[in-house]
Amino acid sequence: MAIQLVTTAAQLRAESARLLTRKRGTSQGLVPTMGALHEGHAQLARTAVAQNDVVVASVFVNPLQFGEAADLERYPRTLEADMALLDAAGVDLVFAPSAEEVYPGGEPLVRITAGPLGGKWEGASRPGHFDGALTVVAKLLHYGLPGAGLSGTGHSDAGLPAYRAYFGQKDAQQLALVQRMVEDLNFPVEIVPVPIVRTEDGLALSSRNRFLSDEERQAALVLSRALRLLEARAGAHEPLDLESAQALVESEPLVDLDYFDVVDPRTLEPLAENCRQTPFRGEGLAIIAARVGPVRLIDNVPLDS
Ligand code: AMP
């Protein structure tokens, strides 16, 4: 069946309930996105489709999480192509609300605060970004909650349908924060992380890559190369030697490095110095952010000995 577009919360509730009933479904998945979709988003959607009877993808460019108005304005909007990509992945419903639908009274007075975890790394250069992102994710998780529009389906006997939401590991800090929000505030949803999708030469897919010139794109490859270097050293139980990996990135004149570190994947606290200097054992996450031409790029790789 062809994918369906809904633009209001009421339509989403009604249509997802109708689909669950029709398919006698017992699970619903939500894939939150800001649109301008690529193969990374398609992977999230396919994972959700494989694991759930009904899948909703949201497409909403959230004004609350943008610092500069210009960045919000130039964010690509490609709904028609997005619908085609989601349809091919097997998604049932696209929820693409207006800003007025999501924030009917203007910007919300009460918001989620990301706390100290929201102030570091990406949060350090984008003040308020994660408060805005978590606030809209909280709202989207509520919009996508299955069962609210169900009646006479037998779900009251069997319990509510399972509910899962899909987030890319590409945005490691966002993922860690969403997982904490869901745990700390008892949201009835399972958060499913999806590994980063890359181009063949290693660049992590991002909707912002389209703003890179050929030369900048070539230069940006140093981010994933440096991460792979650390991954190989961790796998071989060698000292990580973060400094030499940093030097590699800094040797690329078109890349302006913001941070590059090895952290605990859940708390995002830097791992102790001795983890980096002695043969690496355990679990870590190497995270990197840099400005390349007009865009800020982020990437990461899990380290596992
Ligand atoms: P965005 O629309 O960029 O806010 O991203 C929506 C979701 O897609 C987020 O959970 C991202 O982490 C995820 N995502 C974006 N790029 C990738 C990628 N290259 N691989 C996997 N997931 C991604």
py3Dmol code that shows the C-alpha trace and the ligand (Angstrom):
import py3Dmol

protein = """\
ATOM      1  CA  MET A   1       0.000   0.000   0.000  1.00  0.00           C
ATOM      2  CA  ALA A   2       1.241   3.486  -0.804  1.00  0.00           C
ATOM      3  CA  ILE A   3       2.559   5.685   1.919  1.00  0.00           C
ATOM      4  CA  GLN A   4       0.188   8.235   3.428  1.00  0.00           C
ATOM      5  CA  LEU A   5       0.872  11.837   4.439  1.00  0.00           C
ATOM      6  CA  VAL A   6      -0.696  13.309   7.575  1.00  0.00           C
ATOM      7  CA  THR A   7      -0.080  16.795   8.899  1.00  0.00           C
ATOM      8  CA  THR A   8      -1.976  16.970  12.191  1.00  0.00           C
ATOM      9  CA  ALA A   9      -1.669  15.053  15.434  1.00  0.00           C
ATOM     10  CA  ALA A  10      -5.355  14.087  15.234  1.00  0.00           C
ATOM     11  CA  GLN A  11      -4.894  12.578  11.740  1.00  0.00           C
ATOM     12  CA  LEU A  12      -1.794  10.738  12.896  1.00  0.00           C
ATOM     13  CA  ARG A  13      -3.648   9.216  15.854  1.00  0.00           C
ATOM     14  CA  ALA A  14      -6.613   8.173  13.724  1.00  0.00           C
ATOM     15  CA  GLU A  15      -4.605   6.778  10.799  1.00  0.00           C
ATOM     16  CA  SER A  16      -2.057   4.861  12.875  1.00  0.00           C
ATOM     17  CA  ALA A  17      -4.879   3.332  14.933  1.00  0.00           C
ATOM     18  CA  ARG A  18      -6.699   2.369  11.743  1.00  0.00           C
ATOM     19  CA  LEU A  19      -3.569   0.722  10.340  1.00  0.00           C
ATOM     20  CA  LEU A  20      -2.839  -1.153  13.575  1.00  0.00           C
ATOM     21  CA  THR A  21      -6.375  -2.476  13.609  1.00  0.00           C
ATOM     22  CA  ARG A  22      -6.352  -3.425   9.937  1.00  0.00           C
ATOM     23  CA  LYS A  23      -3.019  -5.205  10.170  1.00  0.00           C
ATOM     24  CA  ARG A  24      -3.907  -6.689  13.566  1.00  0.00           C
ATOM     25  CA  GLY A  25      -0.604  -5.127  14.545  1.00  0.00           C
ATOM     26  CA  THR A  26       1.030  -5.409  17.927  1.00  0.00           C
ATOM     27  CA  SER A  27       3.853  -2.918  17.475  1.00  0.00           C
ATOM     28  CA  GLN A  28       4.467   0.593  16.196  1.00  0.00           C
ATOM     29  CA  GLY A  29       7.759   2.265  15.286  1.00  0.00           C
ATOM     30  CA  LEU A  30       8.574   5.958  15.026  1.00  0.00           C
ATOM     31  CA  VAL A  31      11.443   7.414  12.968  1.00  0.00           C
ATOM     32  CA  PRO A  32      11.922  11.112  13.768  1.00  0.00           C
ATOM     33  CA  THR A  33      13.710  13.150  11.072  1.00  0.00           C
ATOM     34  CA  MET A  34      14.090  16.695   9.823  1.00  0.00           C
ATOM     35  CA  GLY A  35      13.703  15.642   6.202  1.00  0.00           C
ATOM     36  CA  ALA A  36      16.260  16.062   3.376  1.00  0.00           C
ATOM     37  CA  LEU A  37      16.493  12.323   3.694  1.00  0.00           C
ATOM     38  CA  HIS A  38      19.370  10.141   2.549  1.00  0.00           C
ATOM     39  CA  GLU A  39      20.461   6.521   2.817  1.00  0.00           C
ATOM     40  CA  GLY A  40      21.193   6.973   6.570  1.00  0.00           C
ATOM     41  CA  HIS A  41      17.552   7.811   7.213  1.00  0.00           C
ATOM     42  CA  ALA A  42      16.478   4.988   4.875  1.00  0.00           C
ATOM     43  CA  GLN A  43      18.421   2.578   7.081  1.00  0.00           C
ATOM     44  CA  LEU A  44      16.559   3.840  10.171  1.00  0.00           C
ATOM     45  CA  ALA A  45      13.263   3.392   8.321  1.00  0.00           C
ATOM     46  CA  ARG A  46      14.099  -0.114   7.077  1.00  0.00           C
ATOM     47  CA  THR A  47      15.143  -1.180  10.581  1.00  0.00           C
ATOM     48  CA  ALA A  48      11.857   0.137  11.967  1.00  0.00           C
ATOM     49  CA  VAL A  49       9.861  -1.603   9.216  1.00  0.00           C
ATOM     50  CA  ALA A  50      11.605  -4.912   9.930  1.00  0.00           C
ATOM     51  CA  GLN A  51      10.733  -4.699  13.628  1.00  0.00           C
ATOM     52  CA  ASN A  52       7.219  -3.221  13.693  1.00  0.00           C
ATOM     53  CA  ASP A  53       3.783  -3.751  12.173  1.00  0.00           C
ATOM     54  CA  VAL A  54       3.125  -0.049  11.672  1.00  0.00           C
ATOM     55  CA  VAL A  55       5.829   2.551  11.055  1.00  0.00           C
ATOM     56  CA  VAL A  56       5.485   6.321  11.218  1.00  0.00           C
ATOM     57  CA  ALA A  57       8.263   8.656  10.056  1.00  0.00           C
ATOM     58  CA  SER A  58       8.094  12.284  11.083  1.00  0.00           C
ATOM     59  CA  VAL A  59       9.516  15.086   8.967  1.00  0.00           C
ATOM     60  CA  PHE A  60       9.752  18.320  10.920  1.00  0.00           C
ATOM     61  CA  VAL A  61      12.429  21.016  10.836  1.00  0.00           C
ATOM     62  CA  ASN A  62      12.303  22.039  14.463  1.00  0.00           C
ATOM     63  CA  PRO A  63      12.884  25.789  14.893  1.00  0.00           C
ATOM     64  CA  LEU A  64      13.651  25.327  18.620  1.00  0.00           C
ATOM     65  CA  GLN A  65      16.929  23.541  17.990  1.00  0.00           C
ATOM     66  CA  PHE A  66      18.477  26.036  15.565  1.00  0.00           C
ATOM     67  CA  GLY A  67      20.722  28.776  16.922  1.00  0.00           C
ATOM     68  CA  GLU A  68      20.929  30.952  13.832  1.00  0.00           C
ATOM     69  CA  ALA A  69      17.841  31.872  11.818  1.00  0.00           C
ATOM     70  CA  ALA A  70      19.927  31.585   8.639  1.00  0.00           C
ATOM     71  CA  ASP A  71      20.781  27.947   9.383  1.00  0.00           C
ATOM     72  CA  LEU A  72      17.072  27.189   9.913  1.00  0.00           C
ATOM     73  CA  GLU A  73      16.129  28.966   6.698  1.00  0.00           C
ATOM     74  CA  ARG A  74      18.667  27.243   4.485  1.00  0.00           C
ATOM     75  CA  TYR A  75      17.926  23.770   5.925  1.00  0.00           C
ATOM     76  CA  PRO A  76      16.900  21.765   2.830  1.00  0.00           C
ATOM     77  CA  ARG A  77      13.207  20.912   2.485  1.00  0.00           C
ATOM     78  CA  THR A  78      12.476  18.086   0.042  1.00  0.00           C
ATOM     79  CA  LEU A  79       9.204  16.509   1.179  1.00  0.00           C
ATOM     80  CA  GLU A  80       8.302  14.870  -2.123  1.00  0.00           C
ATOM     81  CA  ALA A  81      11.635  13.062  -2.459  1.00  0.00           C
ATOM     82  CA  ASP A  82      11.513  12.209   1.271  1.00  0.00           C
ATOM     83  CA  MET A  83       8.109  10.548   0.820  1.00  0.00           C
ATOM     84  CA  ALA A  84       9.443   8.455  -2.085  1.00  0.00           C
ATOM     85  CA  LEU A  85      12.436   7.289  -0.017  1.00  0.00           C
ATOM     86  CA  LEU A  86      10.230   6.407   2.974  1.00  0.00           C
ATOM     87  CA  ASP A  87       7.721   4.646   0.729  1.00  0.00           C
ATOM     88  CA  ALA A  88      10.507   2.491  -0.757  1.00  0.00           C
ATOM     89  CA  ALA A  89      11.627   1.611   2.789  1.00  0.00           C
ATOM     90  CA  GLY A  90       8.104   0.380   3.597  1.00  0.00           C
ATOM     91  CA  VAL A  91       7.019   3.190   5.960  1.00  0.00           C
ATOM     92  CA  ASP A  92       3.225   3.460   6.376  1.00  0.00           C
ATOM     93  CA  LEU A  93       2.736   7.058   7.447  1.00  0.00           C
ATOM     94  CA  VAL A  94       4.613  10.322   7.124  1.00  0.00           C
ATOM     95  CA  PHE A  95       3.806  12.895   9.778  1.00  0.00           C
ATOM     96  CA  ALA A  96       4.853  16.314   8.474  1.00  0.00           C
ATOM     97  CA  PRO A  97       3.264  18.913  10.747  1.00  0.00           C
ATOM     98  CA  SER A  98       3.579  22.684  10.431  1.00  0.00           C
ATOM     99  CA  ALA A  99       5.363  24.683  13.145  1.00  0.00           C
ATOM    100  CA  GLU A 100       1.919  25.967  14.199  1.00  0.00           C
ATOM    101  CA  GLU A 101       0.667  22.408  14.690  1.00  0.00           C
ATOM    102  CA  VAL A 102       3.626  21.543  16.914  1.00  0.00           C
ATOM    103  CA  TYR A 103       3.851  24.880  18.743  1.00  0.00           C
ATOM    104  CA  PRO A 104       0.311  26.306  18.557  1.00  0.00           C
ATOM    105  CA  GLY A 105       0.937  29.071  21.057  1.00  0.00           C
ATOM    106  CA  GLY A 106       4.360  29.945  19.706  1.00  0.00           C
ATOM    107  CA  GLU A 107       7.483  28.677  21.450  1.00  0.00           C
ATOM    108  CA  PRO A 108       6.637  26.546  24.496  1.00  0.00           C
ATOM    109  CA  LEU A 109       7.123  28.092  27.925  1.00  0.00           C
ATOM    110  CA  VAL A 110       7.955  24.749  29.512  1.00  0.00           C
ATOM    111  CA  ARG A 111      10.726  22.696  27.921  1.00  0.00           C
ATOM    112  CA  ILE A 112      12.899  19.709  28.543  1.00  0.00           C
ATOM    113  CA  THR A 113      16.357  20.688  29.762  1.00  0.00           C
ATOM    114  CA  ALA A 114      19.190  18.472  28.674  1.00  0.00           C
ATOM    115  CA  GLY A 115      21.172  19.174  31.876  1.00  0.00           C
ATOM    116  CA  PRO A 116      24.968  18.997  32.075  1.00  0.00           C
ATOM    117  CA  LEU A 117      25.167  16.342  29.331  1.00  0.00           C
ATOM    118  CA  GLY A 118      23.560  18.871  26.982  1.00  0.00           C
ATOM    119  CA  GLY A 119      26.156  21.563  27.642  1.00  0.00           C
ATOM    120  CA  LYS A 120      29.251  19.784  26.394  1.00  0.00           C
ATOM    121  CA  TRP A 121      30.615  18.805  22.972  1.00  0.00           C
ATOM    122  CA  GLU A 122      27.916  19.810  20.456  1.00  0.00           C
ATOM    123  CA  GLY A 123      26.074  21.706  23.180  1.00  0.00           C
ATOM    124  CA  ALA A 124      29.134  23.858  23.913  1.00  0.00           C
ATOM    125  CA  SER A 125      29.045  25.447  20.483  1.00  0.00           C
ATOM    126  CA  ARG A 126      25.260  25.359  20.082  1.00  0.00           C
ATOM    127  CA  PRO A 127      23.747  26.740  23.286  1.00  0.00           C
ATOM    128  CA  GLY A 128      20.168  25.540  23.855  1.00  0.00           C
ATOM    129  CA  HIS A 129      20.346  23.113  20.920  1.00  0.00           C
ATOM    130  CA  PHE A 130      19.715  19.973  22.951  1.00  0.00           C
ATOM    131  CA  ASP A 131      16.965  21.562  25.061  1.00  0.00           C
ATOM    132  CA  GLY A 132      15.190  22.315  21.782  1.00  0.00           C
ATOM    133  CA  ALA A 133      15.912  18.899  20.310  1.00  0.00           C
ATOM    134  CA  LEU A 134      14.751  16.998  23.423  1.00  0.00           C
ATOM    135  CA  THR A 135      11.621  19.129  23.678  1.00  0.00           C
ATOM    136  CA  VAL A 136      10.553  18.235  20.149  1.00  0.00           C
ATOM    137  CA  VAL A 137      11.595  14.585  20.548  1.00  0.00           C
ATOM    138  CA  ALA A 138       9.432  14.400  23.693  1.00  0.00           C
ATOM    139  CA  LYS A 139       6.515  15.810  21.727  1.00  0.00           C
ATOM    140  CA  LEU A 140       7.102  13.508  18.746  1.00  0.00           C
ATOM    141  CA  LEU A 141       7.328  10.473  21.036  1.00  0.00           C
ATOM    142  CA  HIS A 142       3.938  11.458  22.433  1.00  0.00           C
ATOM    143  CA  TYR A 143       2.403  12.052  19.004  1.00  0.00           C
ATOM    144  CA  GLY A 144       3.595   8.631  17.854  1.00  0.00           C
ATOM    145  CA  LEU A 145       2.386   6.744  20.921  1.00  0.00           C
ATOM    146  CA  PRO A 146       0.300   3.828  19.623  1.00  0.00           C
ATOM    147  CA  GLY A 147      -3.023   2.885  21.050  1.00  0.00           C
ATOM    148  CA  ALA A 148      -4.359   6.369  21.749  1.00  0.00           C
ATOM    149  CA  GLY A 149      -6.839   6.163  18.867  1.00  0.00           C
ATOM    150  CA  LEU A 150      -7.669   2.469  19.197  1.00  0.00           C
ATOM    151  CA  SER A 151     -11.109   1.229  20.044  1.00  0.00           C
ATOM    152  CA  GLY A 152     -12.621  -2.232  19.964  1.00  0.00           C
ATOM    153  CA  THR A 153      -9.393  -3.827  18.730  1.00  0.00           C
ATOM    154  CA  GLY A 154      -8.810  -6.188  21.598  1.00  0.00           C
ATOM    155  CA  HIS A 155      -5.714  -4.259  22.623  1.00  0.00           C
ATOM    156  CA  SER A 156      -7.115  -3.669  26.094  1.00  0.00           C
ATOM    157  CA  ASP A 157      -6.882  -7.432  26.682  1.00  0.00           C
ATOM    158  CA  ALA A 158      -3.508  -7.923  25.075  1.00  0.00           C
ATOM    159  CA  GLY A 159      -2.015  -4.703  26.460  1.00  0.00           C
ATOM    160  CA  LEU A 160      -0.917  -1.722  24.434  1.00  0.00           C
ATOM    161  CA  PRO A 161       1.117  -2.294  21.282  1.00  0.00           C
ATOM    162  CA  ALA A 162       4.909  -2.292  21.661  1.00  0.00           C
ATOM    163  CA  TYR A 163       6.403   1.114  20.894  1.00  0.00           C
ATOM    164  CA  ARG A 164       9.918   1.713  19.521  1.00  0.00           C
ATOM    165  CA  ALA A 165      11.675   4.830  18.265  1.00  0.00           C
ATOM    166  CA  TYR A 166      14.748   4.836  16.026  1.00  0.00           C
ATOM    167  CA  PHE A 167      17.752   7.150  16.328  1.00  0.00           C
ATOM    168  CA  GLY A 168      21.049   7.188  14.429  1.00  0.00           C
ATOM    169  CA  GLN A 169      24.354   6.692  16.189  1.00  0.00           C
ATOM    170  CA  LYS A 170      25.606   9.472  13.929  1.00  0.00           C
ATOM    171  CA  ASP A 171      24.214  11.924  16.481  1.00  0.00           C
ATOM    172  CA  ALA A 172      25.783  10.159  19.453  1.00  0.00           C
ATOM    173  CA  GLN A 173      25.106  12.935  21.944  1.00  0.00           C
ATOM    174  CA  GLN A 174      21.481  13.266  20.879  1.00  0.00           C
ATOM    175  CA  LEU A 175      21.085   9.497  21.182  1.00  0.00           C
ATOM    176  CA  ALA A 176      22.653   9.449  24.678  1.00  0.00           C
ATOM    177  CA  LEU A 177      20.385  12.319  25.753  1.00  0.00           C
ATOM    178  CA  VAL A 178      17.219  10.760  24.329  1.00  0.00           C
ATOM    179  CA  GLN A 179      18.062   7.498  26.098  1.00  0.00           C
ATOM    180  CA  ARG A 180      18.559   9.384  29.374  1.00  0.00           C
ATOM    181  CA  MET A 181      15.338  11.370  28.920  1.00  0.00           C
ATOM    182  CA  VAL A 182      13.347   8.202  28.305  1.00  0.00           C
ATOM    183  CA  GLU A 183      14.891   6.492  31.352  1.00  0.00           C
ATOM    184  CA  ASP A 184      14.844   9.502  33.667  1.00  0.00           C
ATOM    185  CA  LEU A 185      11.281  10.539  32.800  1.00  0.00           C
ATOM    186  CA  ASN A 186       9.727   7.067  32.258  1.00  0.00           C
ATOM    187  CA  PHE A 187       8.648   7.444  28.639  1.00  0.00           C
ATOM    188  CA  PRO A 188       6.900   4.208  27.547  1.00  0.00           C
ATOM    189  CA  VAL A 189       9.088   3.638  24.495  1.00  0.00           C
ATOM    190  CA  GLU A 190      12.131   1.574  23.578  1.00  0.00           C
ATOM    191  CA  ILE A 191      14.914   3.597  21.945  1.00  0.00           C
ATOM    192  CA  VAL A 192      16.644   1.635  19.181  1.00  0.00           C
ATOM    193  CA  PRO A 193      20.088   2.911  18.042  1.00  0.00           C
ATOM    194  CA  VAL A 194      21.004   2.462  14.354  1.00  0.00           C
ATOM    195  CA  PRO A 195      24.682   2.397  13.190  1.00  0.00           C
ATOM    196  CA  ILE A 196      26.089   5.186  11.020  1.00  0.00           C
ATOM    197  CA  VAL A 197      25.667   4.849   7.260  1.00  0.00           C
ATOM    198  CA  ARG A 198      28.666   6.120   5.250  1.00  0.00           C
ATOM    199  CA  THR A 199      29.645   6.642   1.645  1.00  0.00           C
ATOM    200  CA  GLU A 200      32.059   4.087   0.224  1.00  0.00           C
ATOM    201  CA  ASP A 201      35.004   6.370   0.949  1.00  0.00           C
ATOM    202  CA  GLY A 202      33.966   6.804   4.585  1.00  0.00           C
ATOM    203  CA  LEU A 203      32.094  10.105   4.845  1.00  0.00           C
ATOM    204  CA  ALA A 204      29.185   9.842   7.308  1.00  0.00           C
ATOM    205  CA  LEU A 205      26.015  10.712   5.409  1.00  0.00           C
ATOM    206  CA  SER A 206      24.478  14.013   6.457  1.00  0.00           C
ATOM    207  CA  SER A 207      21.856  16.311   4.974  1.00  0.00           C
ATOM    208  CA  ARG A 208      24.462  19.099   5.235  1.00  0.00           C
ATOM    209  CA  ASN A 209      27.065  17.323   3.027  1.00  0.00           C
ATOM    210  CA  ARG A 210      25.347  18.812  -0.021  1.00  0.00           C
ATOM    211  CA  PHE A 211      26.799  22.212   0.928  1.00  0.00           C
ATOM    212  CA  LEU A 212      30.411  20.930   0.569  1.00  0.00           C
ATOM    213  CA  SER A 213      32.437  21.683  -2.573  1.00  0.00           C
ATOM    214  CA  ASP A 214      34.300  18.749  -4.131  1.00  0.00           C
ATOM    215  CA  GLU A 215      37.506  19.940  -2.525  1.00  0.00           C
ATOM    216  CA  GLU A 216      35.895  20.343   0.889  1.00  0.00           C
ATOM    217  CA  ARG A 217      34.266  16.953   0.638  1.00  0.00           C
ATOM    218  CA  GLN A 218      37.656  15.407  -0.104  1.00  0.00           C
ATOM    219  CA  ALA A 219      39.174  17.212   2.888  1.00  0.00           C
ATOM    220  CA  ALA A 220      36.298  16.080   5.143  1.00  0.00           C
ATOM    221  CA  LEU A 221      37.321  12.448   4.643  1.00  0.00           C
ATOM    222  CA  VAL A 222      40.121  13.016   7.160  1.00  0.00           C
ATOM    223  CA  LEU A 223      37.525  12.843   9.970  1.00  0.00           C
ATOM    224  CA  SER A 224      36.549   9.243   9.305  1.00  0.00           C
ATOM    225  CA  ARG A 225      40.160   8.342   8.499  1.00  0.00           C
ATOM    226  CA  ALA A 226      41.289   9.582  11.913  1.00  0.00           C
ATOM    227  CA  LEU A 227      38.432   7.718  13.615  1.00  0.00           C
ATOM    228  CA  ARG A 228      39.317   4.507  11.787  1.00  0.00           C
ATOM    229  CA  LEU A 229      42.906   4.890  12.957  1.00  0.00           C
ATOM    230  CA  LEU A 230      41.726   4.880  16.584  1.00  0.00           C
ATOM    231  CA  GLU A 231      39.358   1.997  15.894  1.00  0.00           C
ATOM    232  CA  ALA A 232      42.231  -0.091  14.520  1.00  0.00           C
ATOM    233  CA  ARG A 233      44.502   0.729  17.468  1.00  0.00           C
ATOM    234  CA  ALA A 234      41.759  -0.127  19.986  1.00  0.00           C
ATOM    235  CA  GLY A 235      41.059  -3.405  18.176  1.00  0.00           C
ATOM    236  CA  ALA A 236      44.746  -4.286  18.277  1.00  0.00           C
ATOM    237  CA  HIS A 237      45.015  -3.391  22.020  1.00  0.00           C
ATOM    238  CA  GLU A 238      47.483  -0.651  21.173  1.00  0.00           C
ATOM    239  CA  PRO A 239      47.707   2.726  22.928  1.00  0.00           C
ATOM    240  CA  LEU A 240      45.206   5.025  21.204  1.00  0.00           C
ATOM    241  CA  ASP A 241      47.709   7.859  20.725  1.00  0.00           C
ATOM    242  CA  LEU A 242      44.940  10.384  20.244  1.00  0.00           C
ATOM    243  CA  GLU A 243      47.515  13.139  19.698  1.00  0.00           C
ATOM    244  CA  SER A 244      48.804  11.646  16.443  1.00  0.00           C
ATOM    245  CA  ALA A 245      45.234  11.165  15.171  1.00  0.00           C
ATOM    246  CA  GLN A 246      44.510  14.794  16.079  1.00  0.00           C
ATOM    247  CA  ALA A 247      47.642  15.888  14.210  1.00  0.00           C
ATOM    248  CA  LEU A 248      46.412  14.028  11.135  1.00  0.00           C
ATOM    249  CA  VAL A 249      43.158  16.035  11.167  1.00  0.00           C
ATOM    250  CA  GLU A 250      44.968  19.298  11.827  1.00  0.00           C
ATOM    251  CA  SER A 251      47.262  18.677   8.864  1.00  0.00           C
ATOM    252  CA  GLU A 252      44.259  19.186   6.564  1.00  0.00           C
ATOM    253  CA  PRO A 253      44.076  22.955   5.910  1.00  0.00           C
ATOM    254  CA  LEU A 254      40.383  23.025   4.922  1.00  0.00           C
ATOM    255  CA  VAL A 255      39.349  21.354   8.185  1.00  0.00           C
ATOM    256  CA  ASP A 256      38.946  23.439  11.321  1.00  0.00           C
ATOM    257  CA  LEU A 257      38.885  20.939  14.204  1.00  0.00           C
ATOM    258  CA  ASP A 258      36.559  21.717  17.100  1.00  0.00           C
ATOM    259  CA  TYR A 259      36.931  18.617  19.292  1.00  0.00           C
ATOM    260  CA  PHE A 260      38.279  15.107  19.016  1.00  0.00           C
ATOM    261  CA  ASP A 261      38.198  12.896  22.081  1.00  0.00           C
ATOM    262  CA  VAL A 262      37.513   9.433  23.454  1.00  0.00           C
ATOM    263  CA  VAL A 263      34.566   9.260  25.835  1.00  0.00           C
ATOM    264  CA  ASP A 264      32.289   6.923  27.744  1.00  0.00           C
ATOM    265  CA  PRO A 265      29.432   6.162  25.304  1.00  0.00           C
ATOM    266  CA  ARG A 266      26.711   6.792  27.902  1.00  0.00           C
ATOM    267  CA  THR A 267      27.972   9.741  29.947  1.00  0.00           C
ATOM    268  CA  LEU A 268      30.170  11.248  27.196  1.00  0.00           C
ATOM    269  CA  GLU A 269      32.786  11.963  29.875  1.00  0.00           C
ATOM    270  CA  PRO A 270      36.338  11.730  28.517  1.00  0.00           C
ATOM    271  CA  LEU A 271      37.985   8.431  29.350  1.00  0.00           C
ATOM    272  CA  ALA A 272      40.842   8.673  31.817  1.00  0.00           C
ATOM    273  CA  GLU A 273      44.202   9.576  30.349  1.00  0.00           C
ATOM    274  CA  ASN A 274      45.643   6.121  31.111  1.00  0.00           C
ATOM    275  CA  CYS A 275      43.003   4.451  28.876  1.00  0.00           C
ATOM    276  CA  ARG A 276      44.492   6.292  25.967  1.00  0.00           C
ATOM    277  CA  GLN A 277      48.160   5.781  26.750  1.00  0.00           C
ATOM    278  CA  THR A 278      48.212   2.148  27.808  1.00  0.00           C
ATOM    279  CA  PRO A 279      46.974  -0.621  25.488  1.00  0.00           C
ATOM    280  CA  PHE A 280      43.255   0.134  25.060  1.00  0.00           C
ATOM    281  CA  ARG A 281      40.864  -2.183  26.866  1.00  0.00           C
ATOM    282  CA  GLY A 282      37.144  -1.839  27.357  1.00  0.00           C
ATOM    283  CA  GLU A 283      34.555   0.273  25.614  1.00  0.00           C
ATOM    284  CA  GLY A 284      34.714   3.834  24.403  1.00  0.00           C
ATOM    285  CA  LEU A 285      33.425   6.186  21.779  1.00  0.00           C
ATOM    286  CA  ALA A 286      35.728   8.365  19.681  1.00  0.00           C
ATOM    287  CA  ILE A 287      33.908  11.595  18.801  1.00  0.00           C
ATOM    288  CA  ILE A 288      34.936  14.349  16.432  1.00  0.00           C
ATOM    289  CA  ALA A 289      33.521  17.655  15.196  1.00  0.00           C
ATOM    290  CA  ALA A 290      35.004  20.071  12.705  1.00  0.00           C
ATOM    291  CA  ARG A 291      34.045  22.912  10.473  1.00  0.00           C
ATOM    292  CA  VAL A 292      34.678  22.267   6.793  1.00  0.00           C
ATOM    293  CA  GLY A 293      33.829  25.196   4.554  1.00  0.00           C
ATOM    294  CA  PRO A 294      30.262  26.281   5.285  1.00  0.00           C
ATOM    295  CA  VAL A 295      29.265  23.304   7.443  1.00  0.00           C
ATOM    296  CA  ARG A 296      29.954  21.776  10.796  1.00  0.00           C
ATOM    297  CA  LEU A 297      30.444  18.029  10.540  1.00  0.00           C
ATOM    298  CA  ILE A 298      30.266  15.440  13.318  1.00  0.00           C
ATOM    299  CA  ASP A 299      31.260  11.804  13.293  1.00  0.00           C
ATOM    300  CA  ASN A 300      32.098   9.053  15.758  1.00  0.00           C
ATOM    301  CA  VAL A 301      33.122   5.457  16.005  1.00  0.00           C
ATOM    302  CA  PRO A 302      32.677   2.949  18.836  1.00  0.00           C
ATOM    303  CA  LEU A 303      35.946   1.603  20.222  1.00  0.00           C
ATOM    304  CA  ASP A 304      35.941  -1.923  21.454  1.00  0.00           C
ATOM    305  CA  SER A 305      38.925  -3.973  22.396  1.00  0.00           C
TER     306      SER A 305
END
"""
ligand_1 = """\
23
AMP
P 18.172 14.423 11.019
O 17.044 14.453 10.067
O 19.485 14.759 10.394
O 17.911 15.161 12.280
O 18.349 12.918 11.434
C 17.267 12.099 11.745
C 17.782 10.807 12.271
O 18.598 10.181 11.293
C 18.667 10.983 13.517
O 18.357 9.952 14.435
C 20.038 10.838 12.961
O 20.979 10.360 13.903
C 19.821 9.812 11.870
N 20.909 9.887 10.897
C 21.345 10.975 10.220
N 22.401 10.659 9.452
C 22.638 9.351 9.641
C 23.615 8.432 9.130
N 24.562 8.805 8.268
N 23.554 7.142 9.545
C 22.603 6.746 10.436
N 21.666 7.558 10.945
C 21.684 8.839 10.558
"""
view = py3Dmol.view(width=600, height=400)
view.addModel(protein, "pdb")
view.setStyle({"model": 0}, {"cartoon": {"style": "trace"}})
view.addModel(ligand_1, "xyz")
view.setStyle({"model": 1}, {"stick": {}})
view.zoomTo()
view.show()
